[in-house]
Amino acid sequence: MIDMMAAIARKDYQQRRLRQAQGIEKAKASGVYKGRPVDAELRNRVRELLAAGLGIRAVARHAACSTTTVMKVRDELAQQQYEGEIQPK
């Protein structure tokens, strides 16, 4: 009996996840679902601190953001340098 109820609950969960994913995909296609806007000021501050030679954790402390944000900005800079958009010094 409990196994049957668990199976029904699992199937319901999977159906809800599928419908949610379809709704998000549809909203993105229509331009409604865009996510959180980028904080340009924070990203510029992180770039400055990285350029000054600080480490990831030090930059995160000084910029009051997560290390994940710092690593994303660092990776974006590396990608831009690789693509030639920013000339390495």
C-alpha positions as CSV (number, residue, x, y, z in Angstrom):
1,M,0.0,0.0,0.0
2,I,2.8,2.4,1.0
3,D,4.8,1.5,-2.2
4,M,1.8,2.3,-4.3
5,M,1.3,5.7,-2.7
6,A,5.0,6.4,-3.1
7,A,4.8,5.5,-6.8
8,I,1.8,7.8,-7.3
9,A,3.5,10.6,-5.5
10,R,6.7,10.2,-7.5
11,K,4.7,10.2,-10.8
12,D,2.9,13.3,-9.7
13,Y,6.2,15.0,-8.8
14,Q,7.7,14.1,-12.2
15,Q,4.6,15.5,-14.0
16,R,4.7,18.8,-12.1
17,R,8.5,19.1,-12.9
18,L,7.8,18.5,-16.6
19,R,5.0,21.0,-16.8
20,Q,7.1,23.6,-14.9
21,A,10.0,23.1,-17.4
22,Q,7.6,23.4,-20.3
23,G,6.1,26.6,-18.9
24,I,9.6,28.1,-18.3
25,E,10.7,27.2,-21.8
26,K,7.5,28.8,-23.3
27,A,8.1,31.9,-21.2
28,K,11.7,32.2,-22.3
29,A,10.7,31.8,-25.9
30,S,8.2,34.7,-25.6
31,G,10.8,36.8,-23.8
32,V,8.9,37.0,-20.5
33,Y,11.2,34.8,-18.4
34,K,14.6,36.4,-18.2
35,G,16.0,35.8,-14.8
36,R,17.7,38.2,-12.4
37,P,19.3,41.2,-14.1
38,V,23.1,41.4,-14.0
39,D,24.5,43.8,-11.3
40,A,27.0,45.7,-13.6
41,E,28.4,47.8,-10.7
42,L,29.3,44.7,-8.7
43,R,30.8,42.9,-11.7
44,N,33.0,46.0,-12.5
45,R,34.2,46.1,-8.9
46,V,35.0,42.4,-9.0
47,R,36.9,42.9,-12.3
48,E,38.9,45.8,-10.7
49,L,39.8,43.6,-7.7
50,L,40.8,40.7,-9.8
51,A,43.0,42.9,-12.0
52,A,44.7,44.2,-8.8
53,G,45.8,40.6,-8.2
54,L,43.6,39.7,-5.3
55,G,42.5,36.0,-4.8
56,I,39.0,34.8,-5.2
57,R,38.1,34.8,-1.5
58,A,39.7,38.2,-0.9
59,V,37.7,39.6,-3.9
60,A,34.5,38.1,-2.5
61,R,35.1,39.6,0.9
62,H,35.9,43.1,-0.5
63,A,33.0,43.1,-3.0
64,A,30.5,41.5,-0.5
65,C,29.5,38.8,-2.9
66,S,29.9,35.0,-3.2
67,T,33.0,33.2,-4.5
68,T,30.8,31.8,-7.2
69,T,30.1,35.2,-8.5
70,V,33.8,36.1,-8.5
71,M,34.6,32.8,-10.4
72,K,31.9,33.6,-13.0
73,V,33.3,37.0,-13.6
74,R,36.9,35.6,-13.8
75,D,35.7,33.0,-16.3
76,E,34.0,35.6,-18.4
77,L,37.2,37.7,-18.5
78,A,39.2,34.6,-19.5
79,Q,36.7,33.8,-22.2
80,Q,36.8,37.4,-23.5
81,Q,40.6,37.3,-23.6
82,Y,40.6,34.0,-25.4
83,E,38.2,35.3,-28.0
84,G,40.3,38.4,-28.5
85,E,37.7,40.9,-27.2
86,I,40.1,42.1,-24.5
87,Q,43.8,42.3,-25.2
88,P,45.9,40.6,-22.5
89,K,48.5,42.9,-20.9
